[in-house]
Structure formats: C-alpha cells, structure tokens
Amino acid sequence: MTRQAWRALACAAAACTVLVPAGCNIAAPVAYAVYGPGKVQKQYELDSAKTHLVLVDDPMTKVTVRNTRDEIGRTAQEYLLQKGVIDDAVDTRAASALAQRGGDQRLSIQEIGEAFEADVVIYVLIGEFNPVPLAGDETQAAVSMNVKVIDVTTGERLWPEEPNGFALRMGHNLRPEQLRDAGNRSDLLRQQQALAARAGLAIGQLFKTVERPDSVLR
C-alpha cells in the first residue's frame, strides 16, 4: 500500500474509531466535577511537517493477540492524524510486525524507520498489558509502556532525556459484569481491544494538550 493510500485509510478510520472503551460512559460534566477545570499539557511537540511512524514493540509478548497490539499503534496514529498533530504517517502495523522479528533478524528502531521511509519514530515498548486485574487488584485493568521519540536520520533520541523513555502507566476500572465475563473468551478479547484502544489514545495525548475531562493521562 502506498503512503498516500495508507494515510487516506488512516484518516477515514479515525472518523469512526471508538477511542474510549465501551461501557465507560462517563459524561463530561461528571468528569469535570471530579477532575476539575484546566488542561493536561502535552509532553513533547512533534514536528508536523515530518513523516511519523508509531512503532509498538512487544518483545516479551505481553499482548498475546497481534490484532490487539496493532490496535495500540493504530489508535495512537489515527488520533495524531485526526487532531492535526502530524500530517503524514506510515504503516504502524507492518512496522510492528517487523519489530517482532527475533534473533539476528531483529532490527534497530532507526533501521525500521528507514525501512518505511519515516523521518521520526514514536517508539512504544510494552511492559505490562493486563486486561483483567491481577491478584490483589480487584477492579483495575492496566497497561504500562515506555515511549521515546527517535530521529531516523541521526538515530538521536529527541524525547525524553531519560534513556529508558517516558514511563506511561494507566488503568481503568472494570464494571462488575466485565469482571464476571472475563472468563469468556469473546468478552476477554473485547476487553483487550478496549484496553489497547485506551492505551493508544494515551500515547496520542502525550503529544497534544487536551481538556482535563477528555484526558486519559490526568
């Protein structure tokens, strides 16, 4: 698929993608009352004139279903395109598949960016992905990621200063029926997709200032 075709597909999908997990259903006035006024500031300013690649890497296979892992990168990329944070992007799914190669075939972030003719890579390393609570945490689904922005031409880390990247951990409360249905495979897959979409939204919001009630990073 050409870059132009992929961009058109991404923009079209962005218009119909649900970025908030089904069932969260928190009205904005309620969220405003709980979290207060103001904005959540972006962490880094991307150069919209450059071609970006959202690369989701999961070397420990924390996300067992590939389509679910792809949802993280796809949602982040579509959000950035839809909100005008970036103007051009390349195929996050194909890049993530390339990143999963093991052994001598494993490529560096810079090499993957070069393979897809990207100027900048938003690199996301999955550390934790739990669509159902672990022991001792009865209501929280959780995901943790480390995020870096890499210049493909130089290999330089543009952001953040921390070598391991920006540590992003987030979760959301599950309703009783979601906890009850977690043993059902189809329901579990839906919960995985919802958590992946929420994680992708969190990545996108690192690079855009948003109203506090709309932020998943508050």
N, CA and C of each residue as an Amber inpcrd file, in Angstrom:
protein
   654
   0.8500000  -1.1970000   0.0000000   0.0000000   0.0000000   0.0000000
   0.8800000   1.2390000   0.0000000   0.5670000   2.2100000  -0.8760000
   1.3550000   3.4320000  -0.9110000   1.1180000   4.2600000   0.3360000
   2.0590000   5.1920000   0.5910000   1.9230000   6.0580000   1.7620000
   0.6410000   6.8680000   1.6670000   0.3170000   7.3670000   0.4260000
  -0.8880000   8.1760000   0.2690000  -2.1420000   7.3510000   0.5610000
  -2.1540000   6.0950000   0.1010000  -3.3140000   5.2390000   0.3490000
  -3.4530000   4.9230000   1.8220000  -2.3080000   4.6660000   2.4830000
  -2.3720000   4.3800000   3.9200000  -2.8790000   5.5840000   4.7020000
  -2.4100000   6.7820000   4.3110000  -2.8400000   7.9740000   5.0300000
  -4.3410000   8.1870000   4.8620000  -4.8430000   7.9630000   3.6440000
  -6.2760000   8.1120000   3.4120000  -7.0640000   7.1060000   4.2320000
  -6.5540000   5.8620000   4.2960000  -7.2230000   4.8260000   5.0820000
  -7.2240000   5.1880000   6.5510000  -6.0720000   5.6810000   7.0520000
  -5.9800000   6.0310000   8.4650000  -6.9280000   7.1560000   8.8180000
  -7.0090000   8.1670000   7.9520000  -7.8800000   9.3100000   8.2410000
  -9.3400000   8.8990000   8.2050000  -9.6840000   8.0130000   7.2590000
 -11.0710000   7.5530000   7.1950000 -11.4340000   6.7420000   8.4170000
 -10.5010000   5.8860000   8.8430000 -10.7800000   5.0600000  10.0170000
 -10.8900000   5.8850000  11.2730000 -10.1130000   6.9720000  11.3170000
 -10.1290000   7.8120000  12.5180000 -11.4970000   8.3800000  12.7750000
 -12.2580000   8.6180000  11.7080000 -13.5750000   9.2140000  11.8770000
 -14.5500000   8.2850000  12.5580000 -14.3010000   6.9600000  12.4970000
 -15.2680000   6.0300000  13.0720000 -14.6890000   5.1960000  14.1960000
 -13.4350000   5.4170000  14.5620000 -12.8330000   4.6260000  15.6260000
 -13.3350000   5.0870000  16.9730000 -13.7280000   4.1550000  17.8180000
 -14.1270000   4.4850000  19.1820000 -12.8830000   4.4530000  20.0400000
 -12.5090000   5.5960000  20.6000000 -11.2620000   5.6960000  21.3320000
 -11.4210000   5.4360000  22.8090000 -12.6570000   5.4220000  23.3060000
 -12.9080000   5.1670000  24.7170000 -13.5670000   3.8130000  24.8440000
 -13.0950000   2.9380000  25.7580000 -13.6540000   1.6040000  25.8860000
 -15.1500000   1.6380000  26.0900000 -15.8380000   0.7080000  25.4300000
 -17.2810000   0.6310000  25.5680000 -17.6640000   0.4200000  27.0170000
 -18.6820000   1.1370000  27.4270000 -19.1800000   0.9500000  28.7850000
 -18.6150000   1.9240000  29.7830000 -17.5590000   2.7040000  29.4260000
 -17.0270000   3.6790000  30.3750000 -18.0710000   4.7630000  30.6260000
 -18.6840000   5.2980000  29.5690000 -19.9040000   6.0880000  29.6440000
 -19.8930000   7.1020000  30.7750000 -18.7990000   7.8780000  30.9030000
 -18.7370000   8.9310000  31.9150000 -19.0100000  10.2450000  31.2210000
 -20.0920000  10.9030000  31.5730000 -20.4550000  12.1610000  30.9350000
 -19.4300000  13.2290000  31.2820000 -19.1960000  14.1410000  30.3500000
 -18.1860000  15.1790000  30.5650000 -18.4450000  16.0140000  31.8160000
 -19.7040000  16.4460000  32.0990000 -19.9050000  17.2500000  33.3110000
 -19.4970000  16.5210000  34.5830000 -19.7240000  15.2110000  34.6370000
 -19.3320000  14.4360000  35.8080000 -17.8210000  14.3940000  35.9130000
 -17.1540000  14.1020000  34.7900000 -15.6890000  14.0660000  34.7830000
 -15.1260000  15.4230000  35.1790000 -15.7510000  16.4900000  34.7030000
 -15.2890000  17.8400000  35.0360000 -15.3930000  18.0860000  36.5350000
 -16.4870000  17.6210000  37.1280000 -16.6780000  17.8370000  38.5590000
 -15.6490000  17.0670000  39.3720000 -15.2850000  15.8710000  38.9050000
 -14.3460000  15.0350000  39.6390000 -12.9200000  15.5440000  39.4640000
 -12.5400000  15.8770000  38.2360000 -11.1430000  16.1820000  37.9400000
 -10.8430000  17.6800000  37.8760000 -11.8840000  18.5000000  37.8540000
 -11.6720000  19.9300000  37.8910000 -11.3600000  20.5190000  36.5340000
 -11.2900000  21.8560000  36.4640000 -11.0510000  22.5350000  35.1940000
  -9.5860000  22.4560000  34.7840000  -9.3030000  23.0110000  33.6110000
  -7.9250000  23.0990000  33.1690000  -7.6000000  22.1290000  32.0530000
  -6.3140000  22.0970000  31.7220000  -5.8490000  21.2540000  30.6310000
  -4.7140000  20.3540000  31.1090000  -4.5700000  19.2300000  30.4210000
  -3.4060000  18.3650000  30.6170000  -2.4390000  18.6800000  29.4820000
  -1.2730000  19.1880000  29.8260000  -0.3380000  19.6740000  28.8270000
   0.3800000  18.5240000  28.1140000   0.6470000  18.7120000  26.8440000
   1.4160000  17.7250000  26.0860000   2.8300000  17.6320000  26.6380000
   3.4160000  16.4750000  26.4400000   4.7640000  16.2310000  26.9390000
   5.8470000  16.6450000  25.9370000   5.4940000  16.6380000  24.6510000
   6.5040000  16.9300000  23.6290000   5.8030000  17.4310000  22.3730000
   6.4570000  18.3590000  21.6780000   5.9150000  18.9410000  20.4410000
   6.4990000  18.2180000  19.2400000   5.6640000  17.4860000  18.5120000
   6.1030000  16.8170000  17.2970000   6.1640000  17.8200000  16.1470000
   7.0470000  17.5640000  15.1960000   7.1620000  18.3890000  14.0000000
   6.1830000  17.8480000  12.9680000   5.0790000  18.5530000  12.7590000
   4.0100000  18.0540000  11.8950000   4.4380000  17.9050000  10.4460000
   5.4990000  18.6000000  10.0480000   5.9480000  18.5460000   8.6580000
   6.6790000  17.2520000   8.3310000   7.0570000  16.5000000   9.3630000
   7.8160000  15.2700000   9.1400000   6.9010000  14.0440000   9.1090000
   7.3870000  12.9990000   8.4510000   6.6340000  11.7490000   8.3690000
   6.9210000  10.9040000   9.6040000   5.8580000  10.4860000  10.2910000
   5.9850000   9.7810000  11.5630000   5.5810000   8.3120000  11.4410000
   6.1890000   7.5240000  12.2810000   5.8470000   6.1100000  12.4110000
   5.6480000   5.7920000  13.8800000   4.4670000   5.2800000  14.2230000
   4.2160000   4.7860000  15.5750000   4.5870000   3.3030000  15.5920000
   5.6410000   2.9820000  16.3080000   6.1700000   1.6170000  16.3360000
   5.9290000   1.0000000  17.7040000   5.0600000   0.0040000  17.7680000
   4.7580000  -0.6900000  19.0170000   5.5660000  -1.9800000  19.0600000
   6.4200000  -2.0820000  20.0480000   7.3210000  -3.2260000  20.1830000
   6.9290000  -4.0150000  21.4320000   6.8050000  -5.3220000  21.2660000
   6.3620000  -6.1870000  22.3680000   7.2110000  -7.4520000  22.3930000
   8.5210000  -7.3170000  22.6650000   9.4190000  -8.4690000  22.5650000
   9.1070000  -9.5800000  23.5620000   8.4530000  -9.2620000  24.6840000
   8.1100000 -10.2750000  25.6830000   6.7030000 -10.8210000  25.4840000
   6.0490000 -10.4200000  24.3910000   4.7000000 -10.8760000  24.0450000
   3.7400000 -10.7070000  25.2160000   3.7000000  -9.4980000  25.7460000
   2.7230000  -9.1880000  26.7900000   1.3110000  -9.1130000  26.2120000
   1.2160000  -8.7150000  24.9460000  -0.0740000  -8.6890000  24.2470000
  -0.0940000  -9.9090000  23.3320000  -0.8920000 -10.8970000  23.6880000
  -0.8020000 -12.1950000  23.0160000  -1.4850000 -12.2260000  21.6550000
  -2.3960000 -11.2900000  21.3990000  -3.1240000 -11.2650000  20.1290000
  -2.5870000 -10.1170000  19.2760000  -2.1070000 -10.4410000  18.0890000
  -1.4660000  -9.4200000  17.2520000  -2.4080000  -8.2750000  16.9220000
  -3.6690000  -8.5740000  16.5960000  -4.6130000  -7.5090000  16.2600000
  -4.7980000  -6.5390000  17.4210000  -4.7010000  -7.0640000  18.6430000
  -4.8290000  -6.2050000  19.8170000  -3.6160000  -5.2860000  19.9220000
  -2.4320000  -5.8330000  19.7110000  -1.2260000  -4.9970000  19.7280000
  -1.2890000  -3.9400000  18.6350000  -1.7660000  -4.3380000  17.4570000
  -1.8840000  -3.3860000  16.3550000  -2.8460000  -2.2540000  16.6970000
  -3.8620000  -2.5620000  17.5110000  -4.8460000  -1.5430000  17.8890000
  -4.1910000  -0.3900000  18.6500000  -3.1640000  -0.6880000  19.4280000
  -2.4800000   0.3620000  20.1880000  -1.8560000   1.3730000  19.2340000
  -1.0390000   0.8940000  18.3110000  -0.3860000   1.7880000  17.3650000
  -1.3660000   2.4670000  16.4300000  -2.3710000   1.7210000  15.9600000
  -3.3480000   2.2900000  15.0290000  -4.1350000   3.4240000  15.6840000
  -4.5760000   3.2130000  16.9280000  -5.3500000   4.2490000  17.6060000
  -4.5090000   5.4910000  17.8530000  -3.2580000   5.2980000  18.2920000
  -2.3690000   6.4380000  18.5130000  -2.1510000   7.2170000  17.2240000
  -1.8810000   6.5120000  16.1530000  -1.5890000   7.1600000  14.8820000
  -2.8090000   7.8910000  14.3380000  -3.9720000   7.2490000  14.4150000
  -5.1970000   7.8730000  13.9160000  -5.5440000   9.1230000  14.7220000
  -5.3050000   9.0780000  16.0310000  -5.5690000  10.2420000  16.8740000
  -4.6790000  11.4080000  16.4520000  -3.3870000  11.1390000  16.2630000
  -2.4530000  12.1880000  15.8890000  -2.7940000  12.7920000  14.5250000
  -3.2340000  11.9600000  13.5830000  -3.6340000  12.4510000  12.2710000
  -4.9360000  13.2390000  12.3580000  -5.8890000  12.6890000  13.0670000
  -7.2010000  13.3170000  13.1590000  -7.1230000  14.6870000  13.8360000
  -6.2820000  14.8000000  14.8520000  -6.1670000  16.0540000  15.5980000
  -5.1940000  17.0390000  14.9680000  -4.5860000  16.6550000  13.8520000
  -3.6870000  17.5580000  13.1660000  -2.3340000  17.7250000  13.8330000
  -1.9920000  16.7990000  14.7320000  -0.6830000  16.8630000  15.3870000
   0.4120000  16.5180000  14.3860000   0.1240000  15.5610000  13.5010000
   1.0290000  15.2070000  12.4170000   0.2330000  15.2060000  11.1160000
   0.9420000  15.3850000  10.0180000   0.2840000  15.4270000   8.7140000
   0.4920000  14.1520000   7.9040000   1.5050000  13.3880000   8.2640000
   1.8540000  12.2240000   7.4500000   2.3320000  11.0950000   8.3540000
   1.9240000   9.8680000   8.0270000   2.3110000   8.6960000   8.8200000
   2.4180000   7.4940000   7.9050000   3.1920000   6.5010000   8.3580000
   3.3490000   5.2630000   7.5960000   2.8210000   4.0920000   8.4120000
   2.7690000   2.9400000   7.7990000   2.0120000   1.7940000   8.3040000
   2.5430000   1.2580000   9.6280000   1.8490000   1.5690000  10.7130000
   2.2630000   1.1150000  12.0390000   2.1850000  -0.4010000  12.1780000
   1.2110000  -1.0350000  11.5250000   1.0400000  -2.4850000  11.6820000
   2.1960000  -3.2570000  11.0670000   2.5690000  -2.8850000   9.8660000
   3.6800000  -3.5780000   9.1980000   4.9850000  -3.3610000   9.9610000
   5.1710000  -2.1550000  10.4820000   6.4000000  -1.8590000  11.2290000
   6.4700000  -2.6650000  12.5130000   5.3400000  -2.7960000  13.2110000
   5.3200000  -3.5730000  14.4500000   5.6120000  -5.0380000  14.1720000
   5.1020000  -5.5460000  13.0580000   5.3880000  -6.9360000  12.6850000
   6.8810000  -7.1140000  12.4300000   7.4970000  -6.1250000  11.7960000
   8.9290000  -6.1910000  11.5270000   9.7280000  -6.1470000  12.8260000
   9.2330000  -5.3870000  13.8060000   9.9260000  -5.2670000  15.0890000
   9.9110000  -6.5680000  15.8720000   8.9330000  -7.4390000  15.5970000
   8.8120000  -8.6800000  16.3500000   9.7850000  -9.7590000  15.8900000
  10.5050000  -9.5040000  14.8280000  11.4980000 -10.4810000  14.3870000
  12.5390000 -10.6940000  15.4830000  12.9150000 -11.9250000  15.6960000
  13.8800000 -12.2300000  16.7510000  15.2500000 -12.5810000  16.1930000
  16.1710000 -12.8390000  17.1120000  17.4970000 -13.3090000  16.7370000
  18.2700000 -12.3100000  15.9050000  19.0000000 -12.8130000  14.9350000
  19.8550000 -11.9760000  14.0910000  19.0440000 -11.0720000  13.1690000
  17.7540000 -11.3710000  12.9940000  16.9170000 -10.5710000  12.0990000
  16.3600000  -9.3220000  12.7700000  16.5100000  -9.2130000  14.0890000
  15.9340000  -8.0780000  14.8060000  16.6300000  -6.7840000  14.3980000
  15.8220000  -5.7980000  14.0360000  16.3380000  -4.5260000  13.5540000
  16.2780000  -3.4620000  14.6470000  17.1060000  -2.4510000  14.5090000
  17.0630000  -1.3270000  15.4410000  15.8770000  -0.4300000  15.0980000
  15.5470000   0.4710000  16.0300000  14.4720000   1.4320000  15.7850000
  14.7930000   2.2520000  14.5410000  16.0190000   2.6950000  14.4350000
  16.4200000   3.5190000  13.2940000  16.2870000   2.7420000  11.9890000
  16.6980000   1.4800000  11.9840000  16.6130000   0.6620000  10.7580000
  15.1660000   0.4480000  10.3390000  14.2740000   0.2500000  11.3000000
  12.8590000   0.0740000  10.9630000  12.2990000   1.3720000  10.3960000
  12.6590000   2.4960000  11.0100000  12.2190000   3.7790000  10.4730000
  12.6940000   4.0010000   9.0520000  13.9470000   3.6510000   8.7840000
  14.4980000   3.7980000   7.4380000  13.7730000   2.8850000   6.4500000
  13.4250000   1.6700000   6.8880000  12.7530000   0.7200000   6.0050000
  11.4050000   1.2490000   5.5280000  10.7640000   2.0970000   6.3380000
   9.4520000   2.6360000   5.9950000   9.5170000   4.1080000   5.5860000
  10.7320000   4.6110000   5.3840000  10.9500000   5.9800000   4.9220000
  10.2950000   6.9980000   5.8580000  10.3690000   6.7460000   7.1460000
   9.8680000   7.6900000   8.1410000  10.9790000   8.6450000   8.5480000
  10.5960000   9.8470000   8.9540000  11.5570000  10.8100000   9.4840000
  11.7150000  10.6620000  10.9910000  10.6130000  10.3230000  11.6510000
  10.5690000  10.2410000  13.1090000   9.8200000   8.9770000  13.5100000
  10.3550000   8.2740000  14.5060000   9.6750000   7.1000000  15.0640000
   9.2100000   7.4190000  16.4780000   7.9270000   7.2030000  16.7300000
   7.3990000   7.2190000  18.0920000   7.4270000   5.7660000  18.5480000
   8.4100000   5.4420000  19.3650000   8.6690000   4.0550000  19.7560000
   7.9780000   3.7580000  21.0760000   7.2060000   2.6840000  21.0800000
   6.4410000   2.2840000  22.2630000   6.8360000   0.8600000  22.6480000
   7.4130000   0.7080000  23.8290000   7.7940000  -0.6120000  24.3340000
   6.7740000  -1.0450000  25.3760000   6.1190000  -2.1720000  25.1240000
   5.1040000  -2.6800000  26.0480000   5.7910000  -3.3490000  27.2300000
   5.4310000  -2.9140000  28.4470000   5.9700000  -3.5350000  29.6500000
   4.9710000  -4.4130000  30.3580000   3.6930000  -4.0120000  30.2920000
   2.6200000  -4.7330000  31.0020000   1.3310000  -4.5380000  30.2190000
   0.5340000  -5.5920000  30.1350000  -0.7690000  -5.4800000  29.4900000
  -1.6980000  -6.4940000  30.1440000  -2.5290000  -5.9950000  31.0440000
  -3.4180000  -6.8670000  31.8180000  -4.8570000  -6.4080000  31.6550000
  -5.6020000  -7.0140000  30.7390000  -6.9860000  -6.6030000  30.5260000
  -7.9270000  -7.0140000  31.6600000  -7.4520000  -7.9170000  32.5140000
  -8.2080000  -8.2750000  33.7160000  -7.2810000  -8.0860000  34.9100000
  -7.8260000  -7.7900000  36.0800000  -6.9850000  -7.4790000  37.2460000
  -6.1050000  -8.6470000  37.6680000  -4.9310000  -8.3050000  38.1790000
  -4.0530000  -9.2910000  38.7860000  -4.4700000  -9.5010000  40.2390000
  -3.9280000 -10.5110000  40.8560000  -4.2140000 -10.7670000  42.2650000
  -3.8660000  -9.5460000  43.0980000  -4.7590000  -9.1950000  44.0040000
  -4.5390000  -8.0470000  44.8660000  -5.0660000  -6.7480000  44.2880000
  -5.5160000  -6.7640000  43.0620000  -6.1080000  -5.5720000  42.4400000
  -7.4310000  -6.0060000  41.8340000  -8.5080000  -5.7400000  42.5200000
  -9.7830000  -6.3660000  42.1930000 -10.5470000  -5.6890000  41.0690000
 -10.2050000  -4.4510000  40.7410000 -11.0320000  -3.7340000  39.7720000
 -10.2650000  -3.1250000  38.6080000  -8.9400000  -3.1020000  38.6460000
  -8.1780000  -2.3500000  37.6650000  -7.5860000  -3.2230000  36.5610000
  -7.8960000  -2.8540000  35.3190000  -7.1210000  -3.3400000  34.1830000
  -5.9690000  -2.3620000  34.0050000  -4.8330000  -2.8240000  33.5230000
  -3.6700000  -1.9350000  33.4970000  -2.7670000  -2.2370000  32.3100000
  -2.0850000  -1.1740000  31.8510000  -1.0740000  -1.3080000  30.8120000
   0.0520000  -0.3390000  31.1430000   1.3010000  -0.7650000  30.9230000
   2.4460000   0.1210000  31.1000000   3.3020000   0.0860000  29.8430000
   3.8410000   1.2520000  29.4870000   4.6250000   1.3950000  28.2730000
   5.7500000   2.3920000  28.5120000   6.8100000   2.2670000  27.7550000
   7.8600000   3.2760000  27.7200000   7.9010000   3.8600000  26.3170000
   7.8660000   5.1770000  26.2220000   7.7150000   5.8600000  24.9410000
   8.9420000   6.7350000  24.6770000   9.4550000   6.6600000  23.4460000
  10.5640000   7.5070000  23.0060000  10.2270000   8.0880000  21.6360000
  10.8200000   9.2350000  21.3470000  10.7400000   9.8210000  20.0070000
  12.1530000   9.8310000  19.4330000  12.3210000   9.1690000  18.2810000
  13.6440000   8.9510000  17.6910000  13.7230000   9.6130000  16.3140000
  14.7930000  10.3730000  16.0780000  15.0700000  10.9230000  14.7590000
  15.7080000   9.8250000  13.9010000  15.0670000   9.4970000  12.7930000
  15.5350000   8.3740000  11.9750000  16.8570000   8.6980000  11.2840000
  17.0350000   9.9110000  10.8320000  18.2530000  10.2750000  10.0950000
  19.5020000  10.1320000  10.9500000  19.4250000  10.6110000  12.1840000
  20.6040000  10.6240000  13.0520000  20.6170000   9.4910000  14.0840000
  19.4460000   8.8950000  14.3430000  19.3370000   7.9090000  15.4090000
  19.2440000   8.5330000  16.7830000  19.1850000   9.8600000  16.8360000
  19.1510000  10.5820000  18.1040000  17.7880000  10.4470000  18.7780000
  17.8230000  10.3100000  20.1050000  16.5810000  10.3280000  20.8810000
  16.1960000  11.7800000  21.1130000  15.0760000  12.1980000  20.5290000
  14.6140000  13.5750000  20.6330000  13.9130000  13.8360000  21.9580000
  13.2540000  12.8110000  22.4810000  12.4940000  12.9330000  23.7240000
  12.2310000  11.5320000  24.2620000  12.2580000  11.3660000  25.5850000
  12.6380000  12.3130000  26.6390000  14.1320000  12.1930000  26.9190000
  14.5970000  12.8700000  27.9700000  16.0030000  12.7640000  28.3430000
  16.3170000  11.4070000  28.9540000  15.3370000  10.7980000  29.6300000
  15.5630000   9.5090000  30.2900000  15.8780000   8.4390000  29.2460000
  16.9570000   7.6930000  29.4010000  17.3470000   6.6900000  28.4050000
  16.2790000   5.6270000  28.1600000  15.5260000   5.2770000  29.1950000
  14.5180000   4.2270000  29.0400000  13.2180000   4.7340000  28.4530000
  13.1080000   6.0240000  28.2720000  11.8990000   6.5850000  27.7030000
  10.9360000   7.1010000  28.7590000   9.8390000   7.6670000  28.2960000
   8.8060000   8.1930000  29.1820000   7.9630000   7.0350000  29.6880000
   7.9400000   6.8420000  31.0000000   7.1760000   5.7340000  31.5960000
   5.7110000   6.1150000  31.6810000   4.8910000   5.3770000  30.9780000
   3.4540000   5.6430000  30.9280000   2.7140000   4.4210000  31.4530000
   2.0240000   4.6030000  32.5780000   1.2130000   3.5060000  33.1300000
  -0.1920000   4.0160000  33.3530000  -1.1570000   3.2450000  32.9330000
  -2.5410000   3.6730000  33.0700000  -3.4360000   2.4590000  33.2800000
  -4.5880000   2.7170000  33.8180000  -5.5560000   1.6560000  34.0270000
  -6.9560000   2.2230000  33.9960000  -7.9250000   1.3560000  34.0460000
  -9.3030000   1.8170000  34.1830000 -10.0940000   0.7750000  34.9590000
 -11.0720000   1.2620000  35.6660000 -11.8940000   0.3790000  36.4940000
 -12.8390000  -0.4440000  35.6320000 -12.9490000  -1.7060000  35.9600000
 -13.8680000  -2.5870000  35.2610000 -15.1900000  -2.6810000  36.0300000
 -16.2710000  -2.7450000  35.2820000 -17.5760000  -2.9160000  35.9030000
 -17.7170000  -4.3620000  36.3860000 -18.6040000  -4.6200000  37.3390000
 -18.7750000  -5.9900000  37.8470000 -19.0430000  -7.0140000  36.7620000
 -19.8520000  -6.6410000  35.7700000 -20.1600000  -7.6100000  34.7090000
 -18.9430000  -7.8850000  33.8390000 -18.0260000  -6.8960000  33.6930000
 -16.8040000  -7.1440000  32.9450000 -15.8870000  -8.1070000  33.6920000
 -15.8240000  -7.9570000  34.9900000 -15.0390000  -8.8920000  35.7930000
 -15.6280000 -10.2920000  35.7170000 -16.9470000 -10.3650000  35.7610000
 -17.6220000 -11.6640000  35.7180000 -17.4170000 -12.3530000  34.3750000
 -17.3960000 -11.5520000  33.2860000 -17.3260000 -12.1320000  31.9480000
 -15.8930000 -12.3750000  31.4620000 -14.9040000 -12.0540000  32.3280000
 -13.5150000 -12.1510000  31.8910000 -13.1140000 -13.5790000  31.5200000
 -13.8380000 -14.5740000  32.0490000 -13.5240000 -15.9520000  31.7200000
 -14.0460000 -16.3670000  30.3610000 -14.9100000 -15.5660000  29.7690000
 -15.4420000 -15.8350000  28.4480000 -14.4910000 -15.2840000  27.3960000
 -14.0670000 -16.1270000  26.4530000 -13.0170000 -15.7260000  25.5160000
 -13.4190000 -14.5120000  24.6880000 -14.6330000 -14.4910000  24.1550000
 -15.0360000 -13.3720000  23.3130000 -15.1020000 -12.0740000  24.1150000
 -15.5990000 -12.1570000  25.3590000 -15.6520000 -10.9640000  26.2030000
 -14.2450000 -10.5030000  26.5690000 -13.3550000 -11.4610000  26.8220000
 -11.9800000 -11.1090000  27.1530000 -11.3040000 -10.4080000  25.9760000
 -11.5510000 -10.8820000  24.7660000 -10.9710000 -10.2430000  23.5850000
 -11.4790000  -8.8180000  23.4320000 -12.7680000  -8.6090000  23.7290000
 -13.3130000  -7.2590000  23.6600000 -12.6560000  -6.3500000  24.6930000
 -12.4110000  -6.8830000  25.8750000 -11.7600000  -6.0920000  26.9120000
 -10.3100000  -5.7830000  26.5370000  -9.6460000  -6.7380000  25.8870000
  -8.2870000  -6.4860000  25.4140000  -8.2730000  -5.3670000  24.3820000
  -9.2260000  -5.3930000  23.4510000  -9.2890000  -4.3610000  22.4300000
  -9.5860000  -2.9960000  23.0390000 -10.4610000  -2.9760000  24.0440000
 -10.7960000  -1.7130000  24.7090000  -9.5780000  -1.1380000  25.4220000
  -8.8310000  -1.9920000  26.1010000  -7.6370000  -1.5310000  26.8060000
  -6.5780000  -1.0640000  25.8090000  -6.4460000  -1.7680000  24.6890000
  -5.4830000  -1.3820000  23.6640000  -5.8370000  -0.0130000  23.0690000
  -7.1240000   0.2120000  22.8030000  -7.5610000   1.4980000  22.2620000
  -7.2920000   2.6200000  23.2580000  -7.5270000   2.3490000  24.5220000
  -7.2780000   3.3610000  25.5570000  -5.7740000   3.6460000  25.6710000
  -4.9550000   2.6140000  25.5510000  -3.5020000   2.8030000  25.5760000
  -3.0420000   3.6290000  24.3870000  -3.5970000   3.3580000  23.2070000
  -3.2630000   4.1340000  22.0240000  -3.6500000   5.5890000  22.1640000
  -4.8100000   5.8420000  22.7540000  -5.2490000   7.2030000  22.9890000
  -4.2910000   7.9230000  23.9450000  -3.8460000   7.2060000  24.9740000
  -2.8930000   7.7930000  25.9290000  -1.6010000   8.1910000  25.2380000
  -1.1220000   7.3540000  24.3230000   0.1000000   7.6820000  23.5770000
  -0.1170000   8.9520000  22.7560000  -1.2340000   9.0090000  22.0370000
  -1.5200000  10.1820000  21.2290000  -1.5920000  11.4460000  22.0590000
  -2.1860000  11.3590000  23.2440000  -2.3620000  12.5380000  24.0860000
  -1.0660000  13.0040000  24.7440000  -0.0230000  12.2140000  24.6730000
   1.2810000  12.7030000  25.1230000   1.7460000  13.8940000  24.2940000
   1.2190000  13.9860000  23.0650000   1.7170000  14.9730000  22.1120000
   0.6820000  16.0460000  21.7650000  -0.3880000  16.1280000  22.5720000
  -1.4010000  17.1610000  22.3480000  -1.9840000  17.5990000  23.6860000
  -2.0760000  18.8930000  23.8940000  -2.7210000  19.4260000  25.0930000
  -4.2300000  19.2450000  24.9590000  -4.8580000  18.6630000  25.9720000
  -6.2940000  18.3870000  25.9110000  -6.9730000  18.8790000  27.1790000
  -8.2640000  19.1130000  27.0720000  -9.0490000  19.4660000  28.2430000
  -9.0010000  18.3050000  29.2340000  -8.8870000  18.6440000  30.4950000
  -8.7160000  17.6070000  31.5300000  -9.8180000  16.5290000  31.4980000
 -11.0980000  16.8780000  31.3220000 -12.1110000  15.8120000  31.2930000
 -11.9410000  14.8210000  30.1490000 -11.2700000  15.2570000  29.0760000
 -11.0910000  14.3850000  27.8980000  -9.8070000  13.5720000  27.9640000
  -8.9800000  13.8210000  28.9570000  -7.6640000  13.1970000  29.0130000
  -7.7080000  11.8570000  29.7320000  -6.9620000  10.8870000  29.1990000
  -6.7750000   9.6260000  29.9110000  -5.4660000   9.6570000  30.7010000
  -4.7710000  10.7960000  30.6700000  -3.4830000  10.9440000  31.3560000
  -3.5950000  11.7500000  32.6280000  -4.7890000  12.1640000  33.0080000
  -4.9780000  13.0070000  34.1950000  -4.5800000  12.2690000  35.4540000
